[in-house]
Amino acid sequence: SLRLDTCTEYEYNLLIELGNNRVNQIWEAGLHHQKGWTKPKGGAPRKAKEEWIKSKYVWKGFLEYRAEDGREQEDREAKFSRDLYEGARSGDLGMIQEALAKGGSVGWRNEKEGGKTALHVCVLGHPSDEKELDSWKGIQCAELLIQNGAKLNAEDFDHHKALDCAVVGGARREMIEYLSARSSP
């Protein structure tokens, strides 16, 4: 079980926002294509649960791909890396989550936008007006990217790190404080 008392506020907020149902919608969307598999219930043997978890998360056996996602792994990685970048730009946790599950790379750089990563564009996003502030998920998006390997010290072509982009680009104060706290040793 997860001990929530050891989570940071940012990790806790991310877990709440993602939710088990939303996560399972992505990771189990293709279960119906896999003959012989059923999700183990609470009283199932440990071995059955372990096999389920490996099949789901390690082998990614229950993800569902569409024709437009590409047939080759290289095509899918390129598509989902772009999706990850755009999801980070718009603060769309669901899009980021799906892109990560399907092979998007947090280290992918957008050559057309100065070599920025998803984290660079994520920190610059903010709601267009105060009414949208309550639904703004920028910090949760940044936390999800960082938990999946995004590097705070990754530099764009102008040698700006995510925190530099946030300060120079006029990011929300909350984002700058979050990045400063995450950057501290």
PyRosetta script that sets phi, psi and omega in degrees:
from pyrosetta import init, pose_from_sequence

init()
pose = pose_from_sequence("SLRLDTCTEYEYNLLIELGNNRVNQIWEAGLHHQKGWTKPKGGAPRKAKEEWIKSKYVWKGFLEYRAEDGREQEDREAKFSRDLYEGARSGDLGMIQEALAKGGSVGWRNEKEGGKTALHVCVLGHPSDEKELDSWKGIQCAELLIQNGAKLNAEDFDHHKALDCAVVGGARREMIEYLSARSSP")
pose.set_psi(1, 160.2)
pose.set_omega(1, -178.4)
pose.set_phi(2, -92.9)
pose.set_psi(2, 129.9)
pose.set_omega(2, 177.7)
pose.set_phi(3, -94.0)
pose.set_psi(3, 97.9)
pose.set_omega(3, -175.9)
pose.set_phi(4, -64.6)
pose.set_psi(4, -21.2)
pose.set_omega(4, 180.0)
pose.set_phi(5, -69.3)
pose.set_psi(5, -10.6)
pose.set_omega(5, 177.5)
pose.set_phi(6, -99.4)
pose.set_psi(6, -0.2)
pose.set_omega(6, 178.5)
pose.set_phi(7, -83.7)
pose.set_psi(7, 146.4)
pose.set_omega(7, 171.5)
pose.set_phi(8, -74.9)
pose.set_psi(8, 167.0)
pose.set_omega(8, 176.7)
pose.set_phi(9, -57.6)
pose.set_psi(9, -39.9)
pose.set_omega(9, -178.7)
pose.set_phi(10, -67.3)
pose.set_psi(10, -41.8)
pose.set_omega(10, 178.0)
pose.set_phi(11, -65.1)
pose.set_psi(11, -43.5)
pose.set_omega(11, 179.5)
pose.set_phi(12, -60.7)
pose.set_psi(12, -47.5)
pose.set_omega(12, 179.9)
pose.set_phi(13, -61.2)
pose.set_psi(13, -37.4)
pose.set_omega(13, 177.7)
pose.set_phi(14, -65.3)
pose.set_psi(14, -46.2)
pose.set_omega(14, 178.8)
pose.set_phi(15, -59.3)
pose.set_psi(15, -43.8)
pose.set_omega(15, 179.3)
pose.set_phi(16, -63.2)
pose.set_psi(16, -44.6)
pose.set_omega(16, -177.3)
pose.set_phi(17, -66.4)
pose.set_psi(17, -42.8)
pose.set_omega(17, -178.5)
pose.set_phi(18, -67.8)
pose.set_psi(18, -49.8)
pose.set_omega(18, 179.5)
pose.set_phi(19, 66.2)
pose.set_psi(19, 145.0)
pose.set_omega(19, -178.3)
pose.set_phi(20, -62.7)
pose.set_psi(20, -40.2)
pose.set_omega(20, -178.9)
pose.set_phi(21, -63.5)
pose.set_psi(21, -43.8)
pose.set_omega(21, 179.4)
pose.set_phi(22, -63.8)
pose.set_psi(22, -42.1)
pose.set_omega(22, 179.8)
pose.set_phi(23, -63.1)
pose.set_psi(23, -46.1)
pose.set_omega(23, -179.0)
pose.set_phi(24, -65.4)
pose.set_psi(24, -30.4)
pose.set_omega(24, 177.0)
pose.set_phi(25, -59.3)
pose.set_psi(25, -34.3)
pose.set_omega(25, 178.9)
pose.set_phi(26, -81.9)
pose.set_psi(26, -54.3)
pose.set_omega(26, -172.1)
pose.set_phi(27, -71.6)
pose.set_psi(27, -17.8)
pose.set_omega(27, -178.5)
pose.set_phi(28, -118.9)
pose.set_psi(28, 12.5)
pose.set_omega(28, -176.1)
pose.set_phi(29, -61.6)
pose.set_psi(29, -30.3)
pose.set_omega(29, -177.9)
pose.set_phi(30, -99.9)
pose.set_psi(30, 12.4)
pose.set_omega(30, -178.2)
pose.set_phi(31, -56.2)
pose.set_psi(31, -36.3)
pose.set_omega(31, -177.6)
pose.set_phi(32, -64.5)
pose.set_psi(32, -16.6)
pose.set_omega(32, 177.6)
pose.set_phi(33, -83.8)
pose.set_psi(33, -14.6)
pose.set_omega(33, -174.7)
pose.set_phi(34, -99.1)
pose.set_psi(34, 106.7)
pose.set_omega(34, -179.8)
pose.set_phi(35, -70.3)
pose.set_psi(35, 138.2)
pose.set_omega(35, 175.3)
pose.set_phi(36, 88.5)
pose.set_psi(36, -3.9)
pose.set_omega(36, -179.0)
pose.set_phi(37, -103.0)
pose.set_psi(37, 132.7)
pose.set_omega(37, 169.6)
pose.set_phi(38, -135.6)
pose.set_psi(38, 148.3)
pose.set_omega(38, -178.7)
pose.set_phi(39, -70.2)
pose.set_psi(39, 127.8)
pose.set_omega(39, 179.7)
pose.set_phi(40, -64.3)
pose.set_psi(40, 143.5)
pose.set_omega(40, 176.8)
pose.set_phi(41, -86.8)
pose.set_psi(41, 173.4)
pose.set_omega(41, -177.5)
pose.set_phi(42, -54.2)
pose.set_psi(42, -37.0)
pose.set_omega(42, -176.9)
pose.set_phi(43, -91.6)
pose.set_psi(43, 7.5)
pose.set_omega(43, -178.5)
pose.set_phi(44, -66.8)
pose.set_psi(44, 153.4)
pose.set_omega(44, 178.1)
pose.set_phi(45, -60.1)
pose.set_psi(45, 151.4)
pose.set_omega(45, -179.0)
pose.set_phi(46, -56.4)
pose.set_psi(46, -41.5)
pose.set_omega(46, -178.8)
pose.set_phi(47, -60.1)
pose.set_psi(47, -41.1)
pose.set_omega(47, 179.0)
pose.set_phi(48, -63.8)
pose.set_psi(48, -39.9)
pose.set_omega(48, 178.7)
pose.set_phi(49, -67.2)
pose.set_psi(49, -40.6)
pose.set_omega(49, 179.1)
pose.set_phi(50, -63.4)
pose.set_psi(50, -43.7)
pose.set_omega(50, 178.4)
pose.set_phi(51, -62.5)
pose.set_psi(51, -40.2)
pose.set_omega(51, 178.0)
pose.set_phi(52, -60.7)
pose.set_psi(52, -48.6)
pose.set_omega(52, -177.5)
pose.set_phi(53, -63.2)
pose.set_psi(53, -43.6)
pose.set_omega(53, 177.5)
pose.set_phi(54, -62.5)
pose.set_psi(54, -45.9)
pose.set_omega(54, -179.5)
pose.set_phi(55, -62.6)
pose.set_psi(55, -37.1)
pose.set_omega(55, -176.5)
pose.set_phi(56, -76.3)
pose.set_psi(56, -50.3)
pose.set_omega(56, -170.9)
pose.set_phi(57, -100.3)
pose.set_psi(57, -36.1)
pose.set_omega(57, -178.1)
pose.set_phi(58, -83.0)
pose.set_psi(58, -51.6)
pose.set_omega(58, -178.7)
pose.set_phi(59, -86.7)
pose.set_psi(59, -11.1)
pose.set_omega(59, -179.8)
pose.set_phi(60, 52.5)
pose.set_psi(60, 43.6)
pose.set_omega(60, -172.7)
pose.set_phi(61, -77.1)
pose.set_psi(61, -11.3)
pose.set_omega(61, -176.2)
pose.set_phi(62, -116.2)
pose.set_psi(62, 8.8)
pose.set_omega(62, 175.3)
pose.set_phi(63, -71.2)
pose.set_psi(63, 153.0)
pose.set_omega(63, 177.7)
pose.set_phi(64, -117.4)
pose.set_psi(64, 128.3)
pose.set_omega(64, 178.3)
pose.set_phi(65, -111.2)
pose.set_psi(65, 147.4)
pose.set_omega(65, 176.0)
pose.set_phi(66, -101.8)
pose.set_psi(66, 163.6)
pose.set_omega(66, -179.5)
pose.set_phi(67, -56.9)
pose.set_psi(67, -39.5)
pose.set_omega(67, -177.5)
pose.set_phi(68, -71.7)
pose.set_psi(68, -7.2)
pose.set_omega(68, 176.7)
pose.set_phi(69, -77.1)
pose.set_psi(69, -14.8)
pose.set_omega(69, -178.0)
pose.set_phi(70, 100.0)
pose.set_psi(70, 154.0)
pose.set_omega(70, -179.2)
pose.set_phi(71, -96.4)
pose.set_psi(71, -29.3)
pose.set_omega(71, -178.2)
pose.set_phi(72, -95.6)
pose.set_psi(72, 149.4)
pose.set_omega(72, -179.4)
pose.set_phi(73, -57.7)
pose.set_psi(73, -41.0)
pose.set_omega(73, -179.3)
pose.set_phi(74, -61.3)
pose.set_psi(74, -41.5)
pose.set_omega(74, 177.9)
pose.set_phi(75, -65.7)
pose.set_psi(75, -41.2)
pose.set_omega(75, 179.2)
pose.set_phi(76, -65.8)
pose.set_psi(76, -42.7)
pose.set_omega(76, 179.8)
pose.set_phi(77, -61.5)
pose.set_psi(77, -42.2)
pose.set_omega(77, 178.9)
pose.set_phi(78, -63.9)
pose.set_psi(78, -45.6)
pose.set_omega(78, -179.0)
pose.set_phi(79, -62.8)
pose.set_psi(79, -47.8)
pose.set_omega(79, -176.1)
pose.set_phi(80, -75.4)
pose.set_psi(80, -22.8)
pose.set_omega(80, 172.4)
pose.set_phi(81, -68.9)
pose.set_psi(81, -40.5)
pose.set_omega(81, 175.8)
pose.set_phi(82, -65.8)
pose.set_psi(82, -42.3)
pose.set_omega(82, 177.6)
pose.set_phi(83, -60.8)
pose.set_psi(83, -41.1)
pose.set_omega(83, 178.5)
pose.set_phi(84, -60.1)
pose.set_psi(84, -45.5)
pose.set_omega(84, 179.6)
pose.set_phi(85, -61.1)
pose.set_psi(85, -47.5)
pose.set_omega(85, -179.2)
pose.set_phi(86, -68.6)
pose.set_psi(86, -36.9)
pose.set_omega(86, 175.8)
pose.set_phi(87, -63.3)
pose.set_psi(87, -38.9)
pose.set_omega(87, 178.0)
pose.set_phi(88, -67.2)
pose.set_psi(88, -39.3)
pose.set_omega(88, 179.5)
pose.set_phi(89, -61.5)
pose.set_psi(89, -41.6)
pose.set_omega(89, -175.3)
pose.set_phi(90, -92.9)
pose.set_psi(90, -3.7)
pose.set_omega(90, -179.9)
pose.set_phi(91, 72.4)
pose.set_psi(91, 31.9)
pose.set_omega(91, -177.2)
pose.set_phi(92, -95.6)
pose.set_psi(92, 95.5)
pose.set_omega(92, -178.2)
pose.set_phi(93, -58.0)
pose.set_psi(93, -41.0)
pose.set_omega(93, -179.7)
pose.set_phi(94, -62.5)
pose.set_psi(94, -42.6)
pose.set_omega(94, 178.9)
pose.set_phi(95, -65.7)
pose.set_psi(95, -41.5)
pose.set_omega(95, 177.4)
pose.set_phi(96, -63.1)
pose.set_psi(96, -46.9)
pose.set_omega(96, -178.3)
pose.set_phi(97, -59.2)
pose.set_psi(97, -46.5)
pose.set_omega(97, -180.0)
pose.set_phi(98, -66.4)
pose.set_psi(98, -42.8)
pose.set_omega(98, 179.7)
pose.set_phi(99, -61.7)
pose.set_psi(99, -40.5)
pose.set_omega(99, 177.3)
pose.set_phi(100, -64.1)
pose.set_psi(100, -45.4)
pose.set_omega(100, -179.0)
pose.set_phi(101, -60.7)
pose.set_psi(101, -35.7)
pose.set_omega(101, -174.3)
pose.set_phi(102, -95.1)
pose.set_psi(102, 10.3)
pose.set_omega(102, 170.6)
pose.set_phi(103, 109.4)
pose.set_psi(103, 8.4)
pose.set_omega(103, 175.8)
pose.set_phi(104, -64.2)
pose.set_psi(104, 144.4)
pose.set_omega(104, -176.8)
pose.set_phi(105, -103.4)
pose.set_psi(105, 125.6)
pose.set_omega(105, 178.1)
pose.set_phi(106, -68.7)
pose.set_psi(106, -18.5)
pose.set_omega(106, 179.7)
pose.set_phi(107, -89.5)
pose.set_psi(107, -3.4)
pose.set_omega(107, -179.3)
pose.set_phi(108, -62.2)
pose.set_psi(108, 137.1)
pose.set_omega(108, -179.8)
pose.set_phi(109, -112.8)
pose.set_psi(109, 134.9)
pose.set_omega(109, 177.6)
pose.set_phi(110, -86.0)
pose.set_psi(110, 103.7)
pose.set_omega(110, -177.9)
pose.set_phi(111, -60.2)
pose.set_psi(111, -33.0)
pose.set_omega(111, -177.6)
pose.set_phi(112, -75.5)
pose.set_psi(112, -13.2)
pose.set_omega(112, -178.8)
pose.set_phi(113, -122.7)
pose.set_psi(113, 42.9)
pose.set_omega(113, 173.1)
pose.set_phi(114, 72.8)
pose.set_psi(114, 22.8)
pose.set_omega(114, 177.9)
pose.set_phi(115, 73.3)
pose.set_psi(115, 24.0)
pose.set_omega(115, 179.0)
pose.set_phi(116, -73.3)
pose.set_psi(116, 149.1)
pose.set_omega(116, 174.6)
pose.set_phi(117, -97.9)
pose.set_psi(117, 174.9)
pose.set_omega(117, 176.9)
pose.set_phi(118, -58.0)
pose.set_psi(118, -37.8)
pose.set_omega(118, -180.0)
pose.set_phi(119, -65.4)
pose.set_psi(119, -39.6)
pose.set_omega(119, 177.6)
pose.set_phi(120, -57.1)
pose.set_psi(120, -47.9)
pose.set_omega(120, -176.9)
pose.set_phi(121, -76.6)
pose.set_psi(121, -27.9)
pose.set_omega(121, 178.0)
pose.set_phi(122, -61.6)
pose.set_psi(122, -44.9)
pose.set_omega(122, -175.2)
pose.set_phi(123, -69.2)
pose.set_psi(123, -19.2)
pose.set_omega(123, 180.0)
pose.set_phi(124, -87.4)
pose.set_psi(124, -15.9)
pose.set_omega(124, -179.1)
pose.set_phi(125, -71.7)
pose.set_psi(125, 146.9)
pose.set_omega(125, 175.3)
pose.set_phi(126, -161.9)
pose.set_psi(126, 158.1)
pose.set_omega(126, -179.1)
pose.set_phi(127, -63.7)
pose.set_psi(127, 147.9)
pose.set_omega(127, -178.1)
pose.set_phi(128, -73.5)
pose.set_psi(128, -24.2)
pose.set_omega(128, 176.2)
pose.set_phi(129, -149.7)
pose.set_psi(129, 169.4)
pose.set_omega(129, -175.9)
pose.set_phi(130, -62.2)
pose.set_psi(130, -26.0)
pose.set_omega(130, 179.5)
pose.set_phi(131, -64.0)
pose.set_psi(131, -29.9)
pose.set_omega(131, -178.1)
pose.set_phi(132, -87.9)
pose.set_psi(132, -4.0)
pose.set_omega(132, -175.5)
pose.set_phi(133, -57.9)
pose.set_psi(133, -41.2)
pose.set_omega(133, -179.0)
pose.set_phi(134, -65.0)
pose.set_psi(134, -26.7)
pose.set_omega(134, -179.0)
pose.set_phi(135, -97.0)
pose.set_psi(135, 0.4)
pose.set_omega(135, 179.9)
pose.set_phi(136, -67.5)
pose.set_psi(136, 128.0)
pose.set_omega(136, -175.7)
pose.set_phi(137, -118.9)
pose.set_psi(137, 26.7)
pose.set_omega(137, -176.1)
pose.set_phi(138, -58.2)
pose.set_psi(138, -45.7)
pose.set_omega(138, -178.0)
pose.set_phi(139, -68.7)
pose.set_psi(139, -39.3)
pose.set_omega(139, 176.9)
pose.set_phi(140, -63.3)
pose.set_psi(140, -38.6)
pose.set_omega(140, 177.7)
pose.set_phi(141, -63.7)
pose.set_psi(141, -45.4)
pose.set_omega(141, 178.5)
pose.set_phi(142, -61.8)
pose.set_psi(142, -42.8)
pose.set_omega(142, 179.2)
pose.set_phi(143, -61.8)
pose.set_psi(143, -43.1)
pose.set_omega(143, 178.6)
pose.set_phi(144, -62.3)
pose.set_psi(144, -42.8)
pose.set_omega(144, 178.2)
pose.set_phi(145, -62.9)
pose.set_psi(145, -45.5)
pose.set_omega(145, -178.8)
pose.set_phi(146, -65.1)
pose.set_psi(146, -42.4)
pose.set_omega(146, 178.3)
pose.set_phi(147, -63.3)
pose.set_psi(147, -21.0)
pose.set_omega(147, 179.7)
pose.set_phi(148, -103.5)
pose.set_psi(148, 20.0)
pose.set_omega(148, 169.9)
pose.set_phi(149, 104.0)
pose.set_psi(149, -0.2)
pose.set_omega(149, 176.7)
pose.set_phi(150, -61.9)
pose.set_psi(150, 136.3)
pose.set_omega(150, -176.9)
pose.set_phi(151, -98.3)
pose.set_psi(151, 125.4)
pose.set_omega(151, 177.4)
pose.set_phi(152, -64.0)
pose.set_psi(152, -27.1)
pose.set_omega(152, -178.1)
pose.set_phi(153, -94.8)
pose.set_psi(153, 6.7)
pose.set_omega(153, 176.3)
pose.set_phi(154, -65.9)
pose.set_psi(154, 133.5)
pose.set_omega(154, -177.5)
pose.set_phi(155, -107.5)
pose.set_psi(155, 144.3)
pose.set_omega(155, 172.9)
pose.set_phi(156, -82.2)
pose.set_psi(156, -173.6)
pose.set_omega(156, -177.0)
pose.set_phi(157, -65.1)
pose.set_psi(157, -21.2)
pose.set_omega(157, 178.0)
pose.set_phi(158, -93.1)
pose.set_psi(158, 10.5)
pose.set_omega(158, 179.4)
pose.set_phi(159, 66.5)
pose.set_psi(159, 29.3)
pose.set_omega(159, 175.7)
pose.set_phi(160, -95.1)
pose.set_psi(160, 131.7)
pose.set_omega(160, 171.6)
pose.set_phi(161, -87.1)
pose.set_psi(161, 174.0)
pose.set_omega(161, -178.1)
pose.set_phi(162, -58.1)
pose.set_psi(162, -43.6)
pose.set_omega(162, 179.4)
pose.set_phi(163, -63.6)
pose.set_psi(163, -40.0)
pose.set_omega(163, 177.1)
pose.set_phi(164, -59.6)
pose.set_psi(164, -46.1)
pose.set_omega(164, 179.2)
pose.set_phi(165, -60.2)
pose.set_psi(165, -40.1)
pose.set_omega(165, -178.9)
pose.set_phi(166, -64.3)
pose.set_psi(166, -45.5)
pose.set_omega(166, -177.9)
pose.set_phi(167, -68.9)
pose.set_psi(167, -50.4)
pose.set_omega(167, -177.6)
pose.set_phi(168, -68.6)
pose.set_psi(168, -34.5)
pose.set_omega(168, -175.7)
pose.set_phi(169, -87.0)
pose.set_psi(169, 3.1)
pose.set_omega(169, 176.8)
pose.set_phi(170, 73.1)
pose.set_psi(170, 37.7)
pose.set_omega(170, 179.0)
pose.set_phi(171, -66.7)
pose.set_psi(171, 164.7)
pose.set_omega(171, 177.7)
pose.set_phi(172, -61.6)
pose.set_psi(172, 146.0)
pose.set_omega(172, 179.8)
pose.set_phi(173, -55.2)
pose.set_psi(173, -41.3)
pose.set_omega(173, -179.4)
pose.set_phi(174, -59.2)
pose.set_psi(174, -38.2)
pose.set_omega(174, 179.5)
pose.set_phi(175, -68.8)
pose.set_psi(175, -42.4)
pose.set_omega(175, 179.4)
pose.set_phi(176, -63.1)
pose.set_psi(176, -42.7)
pose.set_omega(176, 178.0)
pose.set_phi(177, -63.7)
pose.set_psi(177, -41.6)
pose.set_omega(177, 178.6)
pose.set_phi(178, -61.1)
pose.set_psi(178, -50.1)
pose.set_omega(178, -178.6)
pose.set_phi(179, -63.2)
pose.set_psi(179, -39.0)
pose.set_omega(179, 178.1)
pose.set_phi(180, -62.2)
pose.set_psi(180, -43.0)
pose.set_omega(180, 179.4)
pose.set_phi(181, -66.1)
pose.set_psi(181, -40.4)
pose.set_omega(181, -179.4)
pose.set_phi(182, -70.2)
pose.set_psi(182, -27.3)
pose.set_omega(182, -177.6)
pose.set_phi(183, -82.5)
pose.set_psi(183, -18.2)
pose.set_omega(183, -179.1)
pose.set_phi(184, -71.7)
pose.set_psi(184, 139.5)
pose.set_omega(184, 179.6)
pose.set_phi(185, -68.7)
pose.dump_pdb("model.pdb")
